[in-house]
Amino acid sequence: MTGGAGRVLVVDDDGAIRTVVREALRRAGHIVETAASVAEQRRLFASFDPQVLVTDVMLPDGNGLDIIPEMLEKNPGLPVIVLSAQNTFTTALRATEQGAFDYLPKPFDLGELTRAVSDALAARAASGATLPDGEDAEDLPLIGRSPPMQEVYRTIARVVANDLTVLVLGESGTGKELVARAIHDFGPRSSAPFVAINMAAIPRELIESELFGHERGAFTGAQARSAGRFEQAQGGTLFLDEIGDMPMEAQTRLLRVLQAGEFTTVGGTRSIRADVRIIAATHKDLPRLIADGGFREDLYYRLNVVPIRLPSLRQRGDDIGELARFFLDRAAADGLPRKMLDPGAVARLAQHGWPGNVRELENLMRRLAVLSREDVISATMVEQQLQHPVSVEALPLTATGSGGLADAVEQHLARYFATFGRDLPPDGLYDRILAEVERPLLELSMAAAKGNQLRAARLLGINRNTLRKKLTDLQIDAGAAKRSD
């Protein structure tokens, strides 16, 4: 689905346009009110509480663009669609600068306007600007209102209603799986399974079996038939994470599935129709991999139908405070002490480089929730944790229960399983949980060793080459601790 039905206020001084647009939007299921002037718009705005505003530029008592900031102040996150017969670059640019969601030059196509309204409602839902009754911030798929994220929301809104293949690009920790889940949850396949597989976490020799399943006796140890991820995701969405790590032979088979729309299990002969939507993701430079012979060019073009490039947290400075508060709230919901941030703490967070992106920020907020003795976290406490994170030994082991660390992990996992109700979580849980523990462990150890990899390796009791590989795989800035000392 797209954004569903919503309340739309249409402002235009041309009575014929108001009538045509009103009837077209009502046929699409929306509730519509119309106004002929700025004054009438102001009068209707409070009582009607629109979810989308469609406005002309030239009105008898003012300029439709000039009123946008006032409407956004009254209703933050309100998508505004601007209509104008002044079809110039300046008009389009000014509409964008004033915060318009979309701009349609006159004469416009009614179908295009209807789609724009639907996209606006979907983007509003995805960004959490207004929550449906019964939902709260914990239910939101994505957080943030910065311009880069608004562009992400707009793209998501345009693809949720169809089955186009999506390629999500971005650094590690930016939330690529969250985007995939949002596309699934807001789309027509939301009642069917969402199945994720991480290509980097599956041994090369098992990739094809994991994806397509296998028959009994297909290989040594195949004691029974096993359904692969394509079968598990039938009718729903298959999320291929870290697609850049897929072996070449598996790429060839995946390409055939995308071309033919069907597959066979390993050792099988019967073709099975692949009724799944494919969303792939990677932090790697696929064009460079293609040039190096590590990725098929034809598969790249099959996957890159609709690219969504997620911004790094460094590019989302306006979102950092909102994200930090969200993560503190979620930590409190998980049983950690409830904390707040003072303005100085938010300012200090905005100055950080965030090599680990949103995941790094979430880990920091959880650490601060445990370690801060005060209810309000100050800039000094943030600075201390960014510059000199405490050693593992200093962390309290009874954050969520009366036992030790094992008790805290058990309660965390119990809540995780509970969120899926009667269903099981996506496969690959072991690797996901290990990754959650491994990143803060390595970050804390590197900080304690002041960036010295040999010292950190000894602290951890692992080989230096192993540590270096893990730092690279997790994109942990090995020199950050030393530079901040």
C-alpha positions as CSV (number, residue, x, y, z in Angstrom):
1,M,0.0,0.0,0.0
2,T,0.9,3.7,-0.2
3,G,0.0,6.2,2.5
4,G,-3.7,5.2,2.4
5,A,-6.6,7.6,2.7
6,G,-6.1,10.9,4.4
7,R,-7.3,14.5,4.9
8,V,-6.3,16.8,2.1
9,L,-6.8,20.6,2.0
10,V,-6.8,22.0,-1.5
11,V,-6.2,25.8,-1.9
12,D,-6.7,27.4,-5.3
13,D,-8.5,30.5,-6.5
14,D,-9.8,28.8,-9.6
15,G,-13.1,27.2,-8.8
16,A,-13.0,24.8,-11.7
17,I,-9.6,23.5,-10.5
18,R,-10.8,23.1,-7.0
19,T,-13.8,21.1,-8.1
20,V,-11.8,18.8,-10.4
21,V,-9.1,18.1,-7.9
22,R,-11.6,17.6,-5.0
23,E,-13.5,15.0,-7.0
24,A,-10.4,13.2,-8.2
25,L,-9.0,13.0,-4.6
26,R,-12.4,11.9,-3.2
27,R,-12.6,9.1,-5.8
28,A,-9.2,8.0,-4.5
29,G,-10.7,7.7,-1.0
30,H,-9.4,10.9,0.6
31,I,-11.4,13.4,2.7
32,V,-11.1,16.8,0.9
33,E,-11.8,20.4,1.9
34,T,-11.1,23.3,-0.4
35,A,-10.2,27.0,0.0
36,A,-10.0,29.9,-2.4
37,S,-7.7,32.2,-0.5
38,V,-5.1,32.4,2.2
39,A,-7.6,33.7,4.7
40,E,-10.0,30.8,4.0
41,Q,-7.1,28.4,4.3
42,R,-6.2,29.8,7.7
43,R,-9.8,29.5,8.9
44,L,-10.1,25.8,7.7
45,F,-6.6,24.7,8.9
46,A,-7.3,24.4,12.6
47,S,-10.7,22.7,12.3
48,F,-9.9,20.4,9.5
49,D,-6.3,19.5,10.6
50,P,-5.1,18.3,7.1
51,Q,-2.5,15.6,6.6
52,V,-1.6,16.9,3.2
53,L,-1.8,20.5,1.9
54,V,-2.1,21.2,-1.9
55,T,-1.7,24.9,-2.6
56,D,-1.5,27.2,-5.6
57,V,1.1,29.9,-5.6
58,M,-0.8,33.0,-6.7
59,L,-3.8,33.6,-4.5
60,P,-6.0,36.7,-4.3
61,D,-4.8,37.7,-0.8
62,G,-1.2,36.4,-0.7
63,N,1.4,34.0,-2.0
64,G,0.9,30.3,-1.4
65,L,4.6,29.8,-0.9
66,D,4.8,32.5,1.8
67,I,2.2,30.7,3.9
68,I,4.1,27.3,4.0
69,P,6.4,28.1,6.9
70,E,3.3,29.2,9.0
71,M,1.5,26.0,8.2
72,L,4.6,23.9,9.0
73,E,4.9,25.7,12.3
74,K,1.3,24.8,13.2
75,N,1.7,21.2,11.8
76,P,5.3,20.0,11.8
77,G,6.1,17.5,9.1
78,L,3.0,18.4,7.0
79,P,3.7,17.5,3.4
80,V,2.9,20.4,1.1
81,I,2.4,20.0,-2.6
82,V,2.7,23.2,-4.6
83,L,0.8,23.8,-7.8
84,S,1.9,26.7,-10.1
85,A,1.4,28.1,-13.5
86,Q,4.7,30.0,-13.1
87,N,6.7,27.1,-14.4
88,T,10.1,28.4,-13.8
89,F,13.2,27.0,-12.0
90,T,13.0,29.8,-9.5
91,T,9.4,28.8,-8.5
92,A,10.4,25.2,-8.1
93,L,13.5,26.1,-6.1
94,R,11.6,28.4,-3.8
95,A,8.9,25.8,-3.2
96,T,11.7,23.4,-2.1
97,E,13.4,26.0,0.1
98,Q,10.1,26.7,1.8
99,G,9.8,23.1,2.7
100,A,7.4,21.8,0.0
101,F,7.2,18.0,-0.4
102,D,6.6,18.2,-4.1
103,Y,6.1,20.7,-6.9
104,L,3.7,20.2,-9.9
105,P,3.6,22.8,-12.7
106,K,0.3,23.7,-14.2
107,P,-1.3,22.2,-16.3
108,F,-0.8,19.0,-14.2
109,D,-2.1,15.5,-14.7
110,L,-4.8,14.5,-12.1
111,G,-3.3,11.0,-11.9
112,E,0.1,12.5,-11.1
113,L,-1.4,14.7,-8.4
114,T,-3.3,11.8,-6.9
115,R,0.0,9.7,-6.7
116,A,1.8,12.7,-5.2
117,V,-0.8,12.9,-2.4
118,S,-0.6,9.2,-1.8
119,D,3.3,9.4,-1.7
120,A,3.1,12.3,0.7
121,L,0.9,10.4,3.1
122,A,3.2,7.4,3.0
123,A,6.3,9.6,3.6
124,R,4.5,11.2,6.5
125,A,3.8,7.7,8.0
126,A,7.3,6.5,7.4
127,S,8.9,9.5,9.0
128,G,6.6,9.4,12.0
129,A,5.5,13.1,11.6
130,T,2.0,12.0,12.6
131,L,1.4,8.7,14.2
132,P,-1.8,6.7,13.7
133,D,-3.9,6.1,16.7
134,G,-2.5,3.5,19.0
135,E,1.1,3.8,17.8
136,D,4.1,5.4,19.6
137,A,7.7,6.2,18.8
138,E,8.7,2.6,19.5
139,D,6.7,1.5,16.4
140,L,8.5,3.9,14.0
141,P,10.7,2.2,11.3
142,L,12.9,5.3,10.8
143,I,13.7,8.4,12.9
144,G,14.8,11.8,11.7
145,R,13.6,14.8,9.8
146,S,16.8,16.2,8.2
147,P,16.7,17.0,4.5
148,P,18.8,13.8,3.5
149,M,16.3,11.6,5.4
150,Q,13.3,13.4,3.9
151,E,14.7,12.4,0.5
152,V,14.9,8.8,1.7
153,Y,11.3,9.0,2.9
154,R,10.1,10.3,-0.5
155,T,11.9,7.5,-2.3
156,I,10.4,4.9,0.1
157,A,7.0,6.4,-0.5
158,R,7.4,6.0,-4.2
159,V,8.4,2.3,-4.1
160,V,6.2,0.8,-1.3
161,A,3.2,0.2,-3.6
162,N,5.0,-1.8,-6.3
163,D,7.4,-4.7,-6.5
164,L,10.4,-3.0,-8.0
165,T,13.7,-4.3,-6.8
166,V,15.5,-1.9,-4.5
167,L,19.2,-1.6,-3.7
168,V,19.9,0.1,-0.4
169,L,23.4,1.7,-0.3
170,G,25.2,3.2,2.7
171,E,27.9,2.9,5.3
172,S,27.7,0.2,8.0
173,G,25.4,1.2,10.8
174,T,23.2,3.6,8.8
175,G,20.0,1.4,9.0
176,K,19.8,-0.4,5.7
177,E,17.7,-3.2,7.2
178,L,15.3,-0.7,8.7
179,V,14.7,0.7,5.3
180,A,14.0,-2.7,3.9
181,R,11.6,-3.5,6.7
182,A,9.8,-0.1,6.2
183,I,9.3,-0.9,2.5
184,H,7.9,-4.3,3.4
185,D,5.8,-3.1,6.4
186,F,4.2,-0.3,4.4
187,G,3.7,-2.3,1.2
188,P,1.1,-4.7,0.0
189,R,3.2,-7.7,1.1
190,S,3.2,-6.7,4.8
191,S,1.1,-9.6,5.9
192,A,3.6,-12.1,4.4
193,P,7.1,-13.0,5.7
194,F,10.0,-10.6,5.7
195,V,13.1,-12.9,5.5
196,A,16.7,-11.5,5.8
197,I,19.9,-13.2,4.9
198,N,23.4,-11.8,5.4
199,M,25.7,-12.9,2.6
200,A,28.8,-12.1,4.7
201,A,27.7,-14.5,7.5
202,I,27.1,-17.6,5.4
203,P,29.9,-19.9,4.3
204,R,30.5,-19.8,0.6
205,E,29.7,-23.5,0.1
206,L,26.3,-23.1,1.9
207,I,25.0,-19.9,0.1
208,E,23.0,-21.7,-2.6
209,S,21.5,-24.1,-0.2
210,E,20.5,-21.3,2.2
211,L,18.9,-19.3,-0.6
212,F,17.2,-22.0,-2.6
213,G,16.9,-24.9,-0.3
214,H,18.1,-28.5,-0.9
215,E,16.7,-32.0,-1.4
216,R,17.5,-35.0,0.7
217,G,20.8,-36.4,-0.4
218,A,21.8,-33.4,-2.4
219,F,25.1,-33.3,-0.6
220,T,26.8,-35.0,2.4
221,G,24.8,-34.3,5.5
222,A,21.6,-33.4,3.7
223,Q,19.4,-35.9,5.6
224,A,16.1,-34.2,4.7
225,R,14.6,-31.7,2.4
226,S,15.1,-28.1,3.5
227,A,13.4,-25.0,2.3
228,G,15.6,-22.0,1.4
229,R,15.1,-18.4,2.0
230,F,13.2,-17.9,-1.3
231,E,10.6,-20.5,-0.2
232,Q,10.4,-19.1,3.3
233,A,9.7,-15.6,1.9
234,Q,7.1,-16.6,-0.6
235,G,4.5,-13.9,-1.0
236,G,6.7,-11.5,1.0
237,T,10.1,-9.8,0.9
238,L,13.6,-11.3,0.7
239,F,16.3,-9.0,2.1
240,L,19.7,-9.8,0.7
241,D,22.1,-8.0,3.1
242,E,25.8,-7.4,2.2
243,I,25.1,-8.5,-1.4
244,G,28.6,-7.4,-2.3
245,D,29.9,-10.5,-0.4
246,M,27.9,-13.0,-2.5
247,P,30.2,-15.5,-4.2
248,M,30.3,-15.3,-8.0
249,E,28.7,-18.7,-8.6
250,A,25.7,-17.8,-6.3
251,Q,25.4,-14.5,-8.2
252,T,25.0,-16.4,-11.4
253,R,22.2,-18.4,-10.0
254,L,20.5,-15.4,-8.4
255,L,20.6,-13.6,-11.8
256,R,18.8,-16.6,-13.4
257,V,16.1,-16.4,-10.7
258,L,15.6,-12.6,-11.2
259,Q,15.4,-13.2,-15.0
260,A,13.1,-16.2,-15.0
261,G,11.1,-15.7,-11.8
262,E,11.6,-19.3,-10.7
263,F,14.2,-21.5,-9.1
264,T,15.1,-25.1,-8.3
265,T,16.4,-26.4,-5.0
266,V,19.9,-27.8,-4.8
267,G,19.6,-31.4,-6.0
268,G,16.0,-30.8,-7.2
269,T,14.5,-30.8,-10.7
270,R,11.1,-29.1,-10.1
271,S,10.9,-25.4,-10.8
272,I,9.4,-23.3,-8.1
273,R,7.9,-19.8,-8.8
274,A,9.7,-17.1,-6.9
275,D,6.9,-14.9,-5.6
276,V,9.1,-12.5,-3.6
277,R,10.1,-8.9,-3.6
278,I,13.9,-8.5,-3.6
279,I,15.6,-5.8,-1.6
280,A,19.4,-5.9,-1.5
281,A,21.9,-3.9,0.5
282,T,25.6,-3.3,0.7
283,H,28.2,-0.9,2.1
284,K,30.6,-1.8,-0.7
285,D,31.3,0.1,-3.9
286,L,29.6,-2.3,-6.4
287,P,30.9,-0.5,-9.6
288,R,34.4,-0.9,-8.3
289,L,33.8,-4.6,-7.5
290,I,32.5,-5.0,-11.0
291,A,35.7,-3.4,-12.4
292,D,37.8,-5.8,-10.2
293,G,35.8,-8.8,-11.4
294,G,34.2,-9.5,-8.1
295,F,30.6,-8.7,-9.0
296,R,28.5,-9.4,-12.1
297,E,27.5,-6.3,-14.0
298,D,24.3,-7.7,-15.3
299,L,23.2,-8.7,-11.7
300,Y,24.0,-5.1,-10.6
301,Y,21.6,-3.7,-13.1
302,R,19.0,-6.2,-12.1
303,L,19.3,-5.2,-8.5
304,N,19.8,-1.4,-9.0
305,V,16.3,-0.7,-10.3
306,V,15.6,1.8,-7.5
307,P,18.6,2.8,-5.5
308,I,18.2,4.3,-2.1
309,R,21.4,5.8,-0.7
310,L,21.3,6.2,3.1
311,P,23.2,9.2,4.4
312,S,25.8,8.8,7.1
313,L,25.0,10.2,10.5
314,R,27.6,12.9,9.8
315,Q,25.3,14.1,7.1
316,R,22.3,14.1,9.4
317,G,23.4,16.6,12.1
318,D,19.9,17.9,12.6
319,D,18.7,14.4,13.5
320,I,21.3,13.5,16.2
321,G,19.4,15.0,19.2
322,E,16.1,13.3,18.2
323,L,17.9,10.0,17.6
324,A,19.7,10.2,20.9
325,R,16.6,10.9,22.8
326,F,14.8,8.0,21.0
327,F,17.6,5.6,21.9
328,L,17.5,6.7,25.6
329,D,13.7,6.1,25.6
330,R,14.2,2.7,24.1
331,A,16.9,1.8,26.6
332,A,14.5,2.8,29.4
333,A,11.8,0.5,27.8
334,D,14.4,-2.3,27.9
335,G,14.8,-1.8,31.7
336,L,17.8,0.5,31.8
337,P,17.7,3.7,34.0
338,R,15.7,6.5,32.3
339,K,17.9,9.4,31.4
340,M,17.6,12.8,29.6
341,L,20.1,14.9,27.7
342,D,20.8,18.6,28.5
343,P,21.4,21.0,25.5
344,G,25.1,20.9,26.0
345,A,25.2,17.1,25.6
346,V,23.2,17.3,22.4
347,A,25.6,20.0,21.1
348,R,28.6,17.7,21.9
349,L,27.0,14.7,20.2
350,A,26.5,16.9,17.0
351,Q,30.3,17.6,16.9
352,H,31.3,13.9,16.9
353,G,32.3,12.2,13.6
354,W,30.3,9.0,14.1
355,P,32.3,6.5,12.1
356,G,29.9,3.8,13.3
357,N,26.8,5.9,12.3
358,V,23.4,5.3,14.0
359,R,24.5,2.0,15.5
360,E,27.4,3.8,17.3
361,L,25.1,6.4,18.6
362,E,22.7,3.8,20.0
363,N,25.5,2.0,21.7
364,L,26.7,5.2,23.3
365,M,23.2,6.1,24.6
366,R,22.8,2.7,26.2
367,R,26.2,3.0,27.8
368,L,25.4,6.4,29.1
369,A,22.1,5.2,30.4
370,V,24.0,2.6,32.5
371,L,26.9,4.7,33.6
372,S,25.5,8.2,34.2
373,R,24.9,8.8,37.9
374,E,22.6,11.8,37.2
375,D,19.2,11.7,35.6
376,V,20.3,14.4,33.1
377,I,23.3,13.6,31.0
378,S,25.7,16.5,30.6
379,A,28.2,17.4,27.8
380,T,31.0,16.4,30.2
381,M,29.7,12.9,30.5
382,V,29.3,12.6,26.8
383,E,32.8,13.9,26.3
384,Q,34.2,11.4,28.8
385,Q,32.5,8.5,27.0
386,L,33.6,9.7,23.5
387,Q,37.2,10.3,24.6
388,H,37.8,7.6,27.2
389,P,35.1,4.9,27.3
390,V,35.2,2.9,30.5
391,S,36.8,-0.5,30.4
392,V,34.6,-3.6,30.3
393,E,35.4,-4.4,33.9
394,A,33.9,-1.1,35.0
395,L,30.5,-1.7,33.4
396,P,27.8,-2.8,35.8
397,L,26.8,-6.4,35.2
398,T,23.3,-6.1,36.6
399,A,21.7,-3.5,34.3
400,T,18.4,-5.3,33.9
401,G,18.3,-8.0,36.6
402,S,19.7,-9.3,39.7
403,G,22.1,-11.7,38.0
404,G,25.3,-11.0,36.0
405,L,25.9,-10.2,32.4
406,A,24.3,-13.5,31.3
407,D,21.1,-12.5,33.0
408,A,21.0,-9.1,31.3
409,V,21.6,-10.8,27.9
410,E,19.0,-13.4,28.6
411,Q,16.4,-10.7,29.4
412,H,17.4,-8.7,26.3
413,L,16.9,-11.8,24.1
414,A,13.6,-12.7,25.8
415,R,12.2,-9.3,24.8
416,Y,13.6,-9.7,21.3
417,F,11.8,-13.1,20.9
418,A,8.7,-11.6,22.4
419,T,8.4,-9.0,19.7
420,F,7.8,-11.7,17.1
421,G,4.9,-13.3,19.0
422,R,4.3,-16.8,17.8
423,D,6.8,-16.4,14.9
424,L,10.5,-17.0,15.1
425,P,12.9,-14.1,14.5
426,P,14.7,-14.0,11.1
427,D,17.4,-16.7,10.7
428,G,21.0,-15.8,11.5
429,L,20.3,-14.7,15.1
430,Y,23.6,-16.1,16.4
431,D,25.7,-13.9,14.1
432,R,23.6,-10.9,14.7
433,I,23.9,-11.2,18.5
434,L,27.6,-11.8,18.3
435,A,28.0,-8.7,16.2
436,E,26.0,-6.6,18.8
437,V,28.5,-7.7,21.5
438,E,31.6,-7.6,19.3
439,R,31.4,-4.0,18.2
440,P,31.2,-2.3,21.7
441,L,33.8,-4.8,23.0
442,L,36.3,-3.9,20.3
443,E,35.5,-0.2,20.6
444,L,36.0,-0.2,24.4
445,S,39.2,-2.3,24.1
446,M,40.7,0.0,21.4
447,A,39.9,3.0,23.5
448,A,41.4,1.4,26.6
449,A,44.6,0.6,24.6
450,K,44.6,4.2,23.3
451,G,44.4,3.0,19.7
452,N,47.4,0.6,20.0
453,Q,46.3,-2.5,18.1
454,L,48.9,-4.8,19.6
455,R,48.0,-3.8,23.1
456,A,44.3,-4.2,22.4
457,A,44.9,-7.6,20.8
458,R,46.7,-8.8,23.9
459,L,43.9,-7.4,26.1
460,L,41.3,-9.4,24.1
461,G,43.5,-12.4,23.9
462,I,43.4,-12.6,20.1
463,N,45.9,-12.4,17.2
464,R,46.7,-8.9,16.0
465,N,45.8,-9.9,12.4
466,T,42.4,-11.2,13.6
467,L,41.8,-7.9,15.4
468,R,42.8,-5.9,12.3
469,K,40.3,-7.9,10.2
470,K,37.5,-7.5,12.7
471,L,38.1,-3.7,12.9
472,T,38.0,-3.5,9.1
473,D,34.9,-5.7,8.8
474,L,33.0,-3.7,11.4
475,Q,34.3,-0.4,10.0
476,I,35.7,0.7,13.4
477,D,38.1,3.6,13.1
478,A,41.2,2.1,14.6
479,G,42.9,5.5,15.0
480,A,39.9,7.3,16.7
481,A,40.9,6.4,20.2
482,K,44.5,7.4,19.7
483,R,43.6,10.7,18.0
484,S,41.1,11.7,20.8
485,D,43.6,11.0,23.6
